[in-house]
Amino acid sequence: MVIKKGTQVKILVGKDKGKTGEILEINRKSGRVKVKSINMIKRHLKPTKENKGGIISKENFIHMSNIKNIDLKKKEKKVAGKK
């Protein structure tokens, strides 16, 4: 499966089954991807000079086998006639 950053994918299994989103990040070594607003987790951050800290929500990685590529160009069916 050809996967690139910015590609639209559909989630096949898990708590977000059936949802669609855009790929944000790919980790090819572990075979995992981050999808926008899918597999959200809570993180507790300590306050620093740069950020306020507190509890934030962010995306976590999901395995490549659990997603399906949605090709928008593929949905358009062309009818070829016989000659």
C-alpha positions, 0 to 999 in steps of 0.5 A, spaced: 500 500 500 502 506 498 502 511 503 504 518 503 503 524 508 496 528 507 493 521 504 486 520 506 485 513 509 479 510 513 480 506 519 478 499 519 478 496 526 478 499 533 475 504 537 475 509 531 472 504 526 469 507 520 472 514 521 476 517 516 482 522 516 489 525 514 495 522 515 500 526 519 506 522 520 509 516 518 514 511 522 516 506 517 521 502 521 515 500 526 510 500 521 505 505 524 502 512 522 498 518 525 492 520 523 488 526 524 483 526 530 484 518 530 486 514 536 486 520 541 490 520 548 491 524 554 498 527 556 500 530 562 505 535 561 509 539 566 509 547 565 515 550 562 517 556 560 515 555 553 508 551 554 503 552 560 502 545 561 496 541 564 492 535 560 492 535 553 489 531 548 493 528 542 494 523 536 497 516 537 500 512 532 496 506 529 498 500 525 498 500 518 494 494 517 489 497 520 487 503 515 485 503 508 487 508 503 481 512 500 483 514 493 478 519 491 480 519 483 478 511 484 471 512 486 470 515 479 468 510 474 470 510 467 465 506 462 469 504 456 465 502 450 467 496 445 469 498 438 
